Amino acid sequence: MLVYAALSPHPPLLIPEIGGTNLGKVEKIVDSMKKIADDIKGADPETIVFFTPHGNVFSDCLSALSMPELKGDFAAFGCRNVNFKVENDLTLLKKVAVQAKDEGIDFILIDEETAARNRLNARLDHGILVPMYYLKKAGLDDVAILAISIGYLPFLKLYKFGKIVEKAAADLGRRVAIVASGDMSHRLKEEGPYSYHPDGPEFDRMIKEHMEKGEVEALLKIPNDIRENAGECGYRSLVMMLGSLDGRDFQIKHLEYAGPFGVGYLTAGLLPGNQGISYLNKMENDEKKKMGEIRKNESLPVRWARMVLESYITEQKIPELPAEMKTLEKQKAAAFVSLKKYGSLRGCIGTILPAHENLALEIAYNAISAGTRDPRFLPVEKEELKDLVYSVDVLEKPEPCTKDDLDPKNYGVIVSKGSRRGLLLPDLEGVDTVEEQLSIALQKAGIRPDEDYQIERFKVTRYT
């Protein structure tokens, strides 16, 4: 029941009432968006599903607005007289939510009360409003929508979610069109919104060429470093849209590209065809293989931490220490256990000085605490265990030092003032300077930078 799919840029300057004379610099983009809107109208969808990167975006889930009526305008861009009020397809939304839950994808629905209580956006964002402007101009006035925000989930889950939307529509016999909203690189020029990076134009070139040729697998394998350096906002929307087309070929229409203001704009209409290649099974098998390799190569401390947490979550007990891990009972040291899920921290608890009679117990109790007692996170659930990646840091004894003695790659830091104390492990992603390391540690301790505080440093042995 997927009748059309489209990739759409969303700069508000594409709205004539906002862009004014700037529209002349993106004339081909505007013309393409009009043609895509006409195509969608001709495909006669009952619902248009939007994937947007500018709604309520979370690191660990996808979300959607769930009010019966959805509203939005361009007041934030100085244009109050362009506004929209559309029906939300709640039947399809609930079907998608059920199927997402069945597939283990976290998907939350945001109503007025939830939005107000958590200071979330209850209105349509410009990622939806810009393409909607052209859809309304094409005469699509009585079509319901879904307003779904991307999330920073693994690309496999985003791709699978797109497939879930397509399947939910098919189960309901609902004709749907999908609009993946997103701009390309924001780093095409020094005078753009971000400083120039050579991976900006390279990312846009790769996306454009792969789209022209319909090379889905190549699109899904864009290197992460190029994508991140490009400063894009449309890739996750694109992955979700491609997932909705999994198993079908498609024809590319109205593909245009422009980047006159330092941001890349790419439009493309995708007309679904007959049976094609499915990449979902391959992606799932690749992910299982990757996790299998991680488990196969776990160090003894990490394997023990995982065994303990899995046993505690599933059976509420600590397992016996295997014979091959008895060396852990011969050591006594402080340790931190860290959990990551999809590359993001899921829990981290440890001790600055040894709290137990041996390292095995130190790791065991800290593994349980990292999974169930880290105040920053909800306790780990049984269904999450298969997705967790562990590391164990065994600490050497801290030593007093000065700021000049610190090195965030080689030393962890402890700051203290009276009973207040904050610790930061060494060699953490995104912590590259002593200033950054101290700032985070002081925040954790609740110590102001201008207070007189003590500094200690320590080395660790990190096990993965």
DATAVEN-V320727 format. One record per residue. N is the residue number from 1. RES is the residue in one small letter. SS is DSSP state (2 for helix, 1 for strand, 0 for the rest). PSI is psi in whole degrees, -180 to 180 (999 if undefined). D_CENTER is the distance of its C-alpha to the mean C-alpha in Angstrom with 2 decimals. Layout:
BEGIN
[[N	RES	SS	PSI	D_CENTER] [N	RES	SS	PSI	D_CENTER]]
END
This chain:
BEGIN
[[1	m	0	7	27.60] [2	l	1	112	25.02] [3	v	1	-17	27.35] [4	y	1	151	25.29] [5	a	1	149	21.87] [6	a	1	146	21.16] [7	l	1	125	18.92] [8	s	1	133	19.69] [9	p	0	168	19.33] [10	h	0	28	19.40] [11	p	0	131	21.34] [12	p	2	-21	23.78] [13	l	2	-12	26.55] [14	l	2	-12	26.67] [15	i	0	121	28.35] [16	p	2	-38	32.07] [17	e	2	-16	32.75] [18	i	2	-47	30.24] [19	g	2	-32	30.33] [20	g	2	-127	34.10] [21	t	2	-18	35.56] [22	n	2	-20	32.21] [23	l	2	-25	31.82] [24	g	2	-26	34.42] [25	k	2	-13	32.07] [26	v	2	35	29.56] [27	e	2	-41	32.26] [28	k	2	-34	31.09] [29	i	2	-46	27.56] [30	v	2	-44	29.18] [31	d	2	-41	31.60] [32	s	2	-42	28.93] [33	m	2	-36	27.01] [34	k	2	-42	30.38] [35	k	2	-41	31.10] [36	i	2	-42	27.79] [37	a	2	-41	28.47] [38	d	2	-40	31.96] [39	d	2	-45	30.74] [40	i	2	-42	28.49] [41	k	2	-43	31.48] [42	g	2	-26	33.66] [43	a	2	-11	31.41] [44	d	0	56	32.11] [45	p	0	153	28.85] [46	e	0	-27	29.10] [47	t	1	142	25.45] [48	i	1	124	22.88] [49	v	1	121	19.22] [50	f	1	135	16.91] [51	f	1	118	13.22] [52	t	1	142	12.37] [53	p	0	6	9.88] [54	h	0	18	12.40] [55	g	0	-139	12.85] [56	n	0	96	11.68] [57	v	0	129	7.95] [58	f	1	160	6.77] [59	s	0	-26	4.81] [60	d	0	9	6.66] [61	c	0	165	7.72] [62	l	1	162	8.57] [63	s	1	163	11.60] [64	a	1	148	14.80] [65	l	1	136	17.93] [66	s	0	17	20.80] [67	m	0	148	23.86] [68	p	0	-34	26.70] [69	e	1	133	26.96] [70	l	1	136	24.27] [71	k	1	157	25.34] [72	g	1	159	24.34] [73	d	1	179	26.10] [74	f	1	29	26.03] [75	a	2	-36	27.78] [76	a	2	-15	25.25] [77	f	2	21	26.36] [78	g	0	22	30.03] [79	c	1	92	30.65] [80	r	1	-20	31.34] [81	n	1	-4	33.44] [82	v	1	105	30.67] [83	n	1	161	29.09] [84	f	1	151	28.07] [85	k	1	117	28.52] [86	v	1	158	27.36] [87	e	1	139	27.50] [88	n	1	131	24.47] [89	d	0	82	24.85] [90	l	2	-31	24.58] [91	t	2	-48	26.12] [92	l	2	-39	23.49] [93	l	2	-45	20.69] [94	k	2	-36	22.23] [95	k	2	-44	22.67] [96	v	2	-43	19.03] [97	a	2	-43	18.16] [98	v	2	-46	20.81] [99	q	2	-34	19.81] [100	a	2	-43	16.12] [101	k	2	-42	17.56] [102	d	2	-30	20.00] [103	e	0	6	17.43] [104	g	0	26	15.55] [105	i	0	122	12.40] [106	d	0	123	11.78] [107	f	1	114	12.54] [108	i	1	147	14.30] [109	l	1	132	17.02] [110	i	1	112	17.86] [111	d	0	-177	21.58] [112	e	2	-44	23.74] [113	e	2	-45	24.49] [114	t	2	-42	20.96] [115	a	2	-45	19.99] [116	a	2	-41	23.14] [117	r	2	-32	22.88] [118	n	0	13	19.39] [119	r	0	47	19.82] [120	l	0	167	17.29] [121	n	0	119	18.01] [122	a	0	3	20.31] [123	r	0	162	21.07] [124	l	0	136	19.87] [125	d	0	172	18.06] [126	h	2	-19	19.28] [127	g	2	-27	16.62] [128	i	2	-40	18.65] [129	l	2	-36	21.96] [130	v	2	-55	22.62] [131	p	2	-31	22.64] [132	m	2	-35	24.27] [133	y	2	-46	27.04] [134	y	2	-31	28.10] [135	l	2	-41	27.85] [136	k	2	-40	30.16] [137	k	2	-27	32.46] [138	a	0	-6	32.78] [139	g	0	12	34.07] [140	l	0	78	31.20] [141	d	0	-26	32.24] [142	d	0	26	32.30] [143	v	0	133	29.08] [144	a	1	165	26.61] [145	i	1	168	22.85] [146	l	1	136	19.55] [147	a	1	94	17.03] [148	i	1	127	13.56] [149	s	1	142	10.45] [150	i	0	169	7.17] [151	g	1	162	4.19] [152	y	0	57	0.61] [153	l	0	167	4.13] [154	p	0	148	6.82] [155	f	2	-29	8.34] [156	l	2	-44	11.28] [157	k	2	-36	10.04] [158	l	2	-44	8.89] [159	y	2	-44	12.31] [160	k	2	-36	14.06] [161	f	2	-40	13.03] [162	g	2	-41	14.70] [163	k	2	-37	17.64] [164	i	2	-43	17.79] [165	v	2	-45	18.25] [166	e	2	-43	20.99] [167	k	2	-41	22.64] [168	a	2	-41	22.71] [169	a	2	-42	24.38] [170	a	2	-41	26.79] [171	d	2	-33	27.70] [172	l	2	-6	28.63] [173	g	0	32	30.34] [174	r	0	125	28.27] [175	r	0	121	28.23] [176	v	1	150	24.84] [177	a	1	147	23.50] [178	i	1	132	19.83] [179	v	1	113	18.77] [180	a	1	110	15.53] [181	s	1	134	15.41] [182	g	0	141	14.31] [183	d	0	163	16.19] [184	m	0	-141	16.46] [185	s	0	143	17.10] [186	h	0	14	18.04] [187	r	0	46	20.14] [188	l	0	-25	23.04] [189	k	0	154	25.73] [190	e	0	-33	26.73] [191	e	0	7	27.61] [192	g	0	-170	24.22] [193	p	0	-26	21.61] [194	y	0	163	20.61] [195	s	0	154	22.94] [196	y	0	142	23.63] [197	h	0	135	22.08] [198	p	2	-24	23.59] [199	d	2	-13	20.30] [200	g	2	-63	19.77] [201	p	2	-30	22.60] [202	e	2	-43	22.01] [203	f	2	-48	18.50] [204	d	2	-40	20.05] [205	r	2	-45	23.03] [206	m	2	-47	21.15] [207	i	2	-47	19.19] [208	k	2	-48	22.49] [209	e	2	-42	24.64] [210	h	2	-36	22.55] [211	m	2	-45	22.30] [212	e	2	-38	26.05] [213	k	2	-2	26.83] [214	g	0	33	24.48] [215	e	0	84	23.09] [216	v	2	-47	20.09] [217	e	2	-40	19.83] [218	a	2	-38	20.05] [219	l	2	-38	17.24] [220	l	2	-13	14.97] [221	k	0	21	16.24] [222	i	0	126	15.65] [223	p	0	139	15.56] [224	n	2	-39	12.49] [225	d	2	-37	14.92] [226	i	2	-44	16.26] [227	r	2	-45	13.07] [228	e	2	-41	12.09] [229	n	2	-28	15.79] [230	a	2	-22	16.04] [231	g	0	42	13.89] [232	e	0	167	12.85] [233	c	0	6	10.98] [234	g	0	-5	11.90] [235	y	2	-43	10.65] [236	r	2	-38	7.94] [237	s	2	-42	10.77] [238	l	2	-43	13.17] [239	v	2	-42	11.79] [240	m	2	-41	11.97] [241	m	2	-43	15.39] [242	l	2	-36	16.58] [243	g	2	-36	15.89] [244	s	2	-21	18.20] [245	l	0	4	20.79] [246	d	0	132	20.67] [247	g	0	3	24.31] [248	r	1	146	25.77] [249	d	1	172	26.89] [250	f	1	158	26.70] [251	q	1	131	28.57] [252	i	1	132	27.03] [253	k	1	150	28.68] [254	h	1	38	28.81] [255	l	1	124	26.55] [256	e	1	152	26.88] [257	y	1	142	25.35] [258	a	1	153	26.17] [259	g	0	51	25.08] [260	p	0	-18	27.97] [261	f	0	16	26.21] [262	g	0	0	23.95] [263	v	0	136	21.00] [264	g	0	133	20.82] [265	y	1	125	21.36] [266	l	1	128	21.37] [267	t	1	147	22.75] [268	a	1	135	23.36] [269	g	1	138	24.83] [270	l	1	115	24.50] [271	l	1	110	27.42] [272	p	1	141	26.88] [273	g	1	-138	29.77] [274	n	1	-169	31.08] [275	q	1	136	29.78] [276	g	0	-155	27.80] [277	i	0	137	25.75] [278	s	0	127	23.13] [279	y	0	-8	20.41] [280	l	2	-48	18.71] [281	n	2	-40	21.26] [282	k	2	-42	21.14] [283	m	2	-41	17.39] [284	e	2	-40	17.92] [285	n	2	-39	20.98] [286	d	2	-39	19.40] [287	e	2	-41	16.76] [288	k	2	-40	19.74] [289	k	2	-42	21.73] [290	k	2	-47	19.23] [291	m	2	-35	19.05] [292	g	2	-39	22.82] [293	e	2	-39	23.40] [294	i	2	-47	21.54] [295	r	2	-40	23.72] [296	k	2	-34	26.78] [297	n	0	12	26.57] [298	e	0	139	25.94] [299	s	0	166	28.48] [300	l	2	-46	30.90] [301	p	2	-38	29.46] [302	v	2	-42	25.94] [303	r	2	-39	27.42] [304	w	2	-43	29.47] [305	a	2	-43	26.59] [306	r	2	-44	24.74] [307	m	2	-43	28.03] [308	v	2	-50	28.71] [309	l	2	-41	25.46] [310	e	2	-41	25.51] [311	s	2	-41	29.18] [312	y	2	-41	28.76] [313	i	2	-39	26.01] [314	t	2	-30	27.92] [315	e	2	-1	31.52] [316	q	0	38	31.60] [317	k	0	159	33.49] [318	i	0	128	33.33] [319	p	0	167	34.48] [320	e	0	145	37.38] [321	l	0	121	36.73] [322	p	0	154	37.32] [323	a	2	-38	40.31] [324	e	2	-8	38.38] [325	m	2	10	36.48] [326	k	2	-21	39.68] [327	t	2	-25	39.42] [328	l	2	-24	36.78] [329	e	2	-13	39.63] [330	k	2	-2	41.69] [331	q	0	154	39.33] [332	k	0	117	38.73] [333	a	0	157	35.82] [334	a	1	155	33.00] [335	a	1	151	29.53] [336	f	1	139	25.87] [337	v	1	126	23.59] [338	s	1	139	19.83] [339	l	1	135	17.28] [340	k	1	146	13.79] [341	k	1	120	11.47] [342	y	0	33	8.96] [343	g	0	-7	9.78] [344	s	1	147	9.34] [345	l	1	134	12.72] [346	r	1	-8	14.02] [347	g	1	144	17.57] [348	c	1	116	20.20] [349	i	1	143	23.88] [350	g	1	-174	27.00] [351	t	0	144	30.51] [352	i	0	-38	32.10] [353	l	0	155	35.44] [354	p	0	133	36.32] [355	a	0	-7	36.51] [356	h	0	169	37.74] [357	e	0	-17	40.60] [358	n	0	169	38.60] [359	l	2	-31	35.23] [360	a	2	-47	34.65] [361	l	2	-36	34.83] [362	e	2	-47	32.82] [363	i	2	-44	29.88] [364	a	2	-52	30.39] [365	y	2	-32	30.41] [366	n	2	-30	27.51] [367	a	2	-44	25.40] [368	i	2	-44	26.28] [369	s	2	-41	25.57] [370	a	2	-35	22.13] [371	g	2	-20	21.22] [372	t	2	-15	23.13] [373	r	0	7	24.17] [374	d	0	117	21.54] [375	p	0	-13	21.81] [376	r	0	-14	18.24] [377	f	0	156	16.94] [378	l	0	155	18.38] [379	p	0	145	20.41] [380	v	0	137	19.00] [381	e	0	160	19.99] [382	k	2	-40	21.82] [383	e	2	-19	19.29] [384	e	2	-18	16.71] [385	l	2	-39	19.30] [386	k	2	-19	18.84] [387	d	2	-2	15.23] [388	l	1	139	16.20] [389	v	1	131	17.11] [390	y	1	153	19.90] [391	s	1	152	21.70] [392	v	1	126	25.00] [393	d	1	120	26.49] [394	v	1	121	30.27] [395	l	1	141	31.67] [396	e	0	168	34.95] [397	k	0	130	37.13] [398	p	0	151	36.00] [399	e	1	142	38.46] [400	p	1	147	39.21] [401	c	0	178	38.29] [402	t	0	172	37.83] [403	k	2	-36	34.95] [404	d	2	-18	36.54] [405	d	2	-6	36.29] [406	l	0	152	32.50] [407	d	0	105	30.22] [408	p	0	-17	26.51] [409	k	0	-33	26.25] [410	n	0	-22	29.30] [411	y	0	138	29.85] [412	g	1	168	28.08] [413	v	1	145	29.39] [414	i	1	128	30.90] [415	v	1	142	32.00] [416	s	1	148	34.44] [417	k	1	104	36.70] [418	g	0	-127	38.88] [419	s	0	-6	36.88] [420	r	1	133	33.56] [421	r	1	138	31.65] [422	g	1	141	28.25] [423	l	1	143	27.06] [424	l	1	129	24.44] [425	l	0	159	24.27] [426	p	0	166	24.86] [427	d	0	52	22.82] [428	l	0	142	19.37] [429	e	0	129	16.61] [430	g	0	-6	16.79] [431	v	0	96	20.19] [432	d	0	-14	22.71] [433	t	0	159	25.64] [434	v	2	-39	28.06] [435	e	2	-43	27.45] [436	e	2	-43	23.73] [437	q	2	-48	24.65] [438	l	2	-41	27.41] [439	s	2	-45	25.53] [440	i	2	-44	22.85] [441	a	2	-41	25.66] [442	l	2	-40	27.78] [443	q	2	-44	25.12] [444	k	2	-34	24.72] [445	a	2	-16	28.53] [446	g	0	32	29.10] [447	i	0	132	31.40] [448	r	0	146	31.97] [449	p	0	-26	32.14] [450	d	0	2	35.73] [451	e	0	161	36.92] [452	d	0	104	39.02] [453	y	0	160	36.89] [454	q	1	149	37.33] [455	i	1	135	35.15] [456	e	1	153	35.05] [457	r	1	159	33.35] [458	f	1	154	32.83] [459	k	0	158	31.93] [460	v	1	158	29.96] [461	t	1	118	29.98] [462	r	1	127	26.45] [463	y	1	135	26.29] [464	t	0	999	23.50]]
END
